[in-house]
Amino acid sequence: MKKLIGVAVAAVTLLAGTEAAATNYSLWIHGKNGNTTQAGNYNDFSYWGPSSTAAGVNKKAVNWNGTQRIGGENYRVRDALDCFCTGENWCYIAAHSAGNLQIGYALSLYGGSARYKKNAVPNSSGVCGNTDGTTQTGWNIKWVDIASGAGGGSELADVGEWAVGDPLVSDLVTTTARAMYNHNTTRNLWFYMFAGAKGTVYSGILPGQDDEAVSYHSTGGVSGSSGSSQCNPGDWFCGGTLNTGTAACSDGKAKWSYHTVQLRDDGEAYNHYANGNWGGIVSKVREDMVNYAR
């Protein structure tokens, strides 16, 4: 699907002519952390791994305080989108875990708003200057890759397993995360979901298949006001099978609009964590960005 989209975009660009000078960027939005990244520094990839590692064209790290609530920190994401995804410039988005909530929140609540066209030259706070003072509606984004998305929350937050005082944990409660914004409103952008299944430690808390932090109902973009038990084909004692693509789960639970499962971890090989070396399910999103974010 992505290759076809890329061809279509290229054709439109050639026909339009006005986008010939456009620059493409790859934005990486991290998830929950101990506020160890430098907000506003688009070159700080410490959450992900070595900054020298290929991760898509003109990669930029979108850093925010990963201990705080989504609504209070979302301006950091919008600053990055304004900087690199307006005017003649276009973006590919990669997000991990709670970064799914950040990009979903930005698109649903602000993706239809007027945005000043920016010059892609950030100051020390991560804010870019205006180009000609004109605006556009929303941002120029080609598609969104999601590694172990927490858009549907995690039962670890529900039961207080994350025993810390971070305000973000309250946003990760499954019912809260799902009610935070309209997950169907993606501004017609595809969310490609990469769902890991190498879960062991919390298998008794997280329903269905999980990657030690988030279950398939969330990482697979399954709709509903609360979580559900979804698994790989042939697994017993599950509510349903998480089908790939846009198809509903075998128990009839549909995915959110414009959400498609790009990778279901049938081999149970990928856990939740990047481990400072682009590891776990993040490794598969990085591979996808290298191949298609150009």
Steps between C-alpha positions, in 0.01 A plus 500: 500500500779743589677450170181584314447808715858609433453467125180703517666775703791513258263529205308782662826679580616477139169628373476782749854623450473733797625232742829438317697675775329312781706331772383181665556428870457197725368593845545256790264553796601309813282356773507490878843568650660662801532839328848401388481660157559867426173659392542723196823328393411319181841329489470325838427135415601363840156340548539299182866412452812626323421816304726372221255215424294541185134562582340669200576812300615805702403343832400722792433400862182653639575517872252578776481446874402134503382515861227758442147483362441494125299824484759702687792383287333477161618849402847350459366267233309781331815716500683224316218447251485875435878515454548216255158415354368831362553708188681294238633246749351159572537251785494134578411427862627218723373472857547258787266407785354821650633683194196341331278707730704813425468486121138379516409785736674758280330383180152454646483826695729730298535339157222719361634826641689781325877455529761760408743381235841461663860514378628171656767693694426441871619717785623354831141436608417305185288775345551602137446838338227588253574504130261747333239547774239286325325199648380160389252252641673231705830342404661333199532139614527196273430225755557390860689192627416389855723267704313336788240774509339595830212682334266256673678518835649223712359287780827558687371853556153369587627293793774736612783267398698807397534610862638844434359847542536592134184681383530325162398169660147633557472566125603141426199349681317317222167680533674839530728452200208390283284796602774762470419588136323349199741231384310472171598858411842459339445765229490208254856399585583132528632370831715191436498296823794279599388267781759309705420181693811405698323546833586302811514692827149648501315227311249467784408868492503584132217328305576299189835535328733771634857630479548535880347849510205525259251245366395431142169685547703821522799423278261374233277807503188310611210734568270513801471683831717246683752225428436149371683168474657456156759242396692338218325239284455167674555630853257358755308680774477828306206717416607532139777501245663830404473490122756679285405791277178687567282194560309474826618255764352152489263592784357781289679789671592756233815705473487877512467671162821527299677253733657192345715228657823501303675246723349243735769321696400140431846378604484687833844647427465869583449661839405858584839651567751683279766440768708792376585313182193521273394161641177306545203589280666839436753314283226404254368856477853629447541248218174619344604865526834426334325322214212741439566838666701661223 
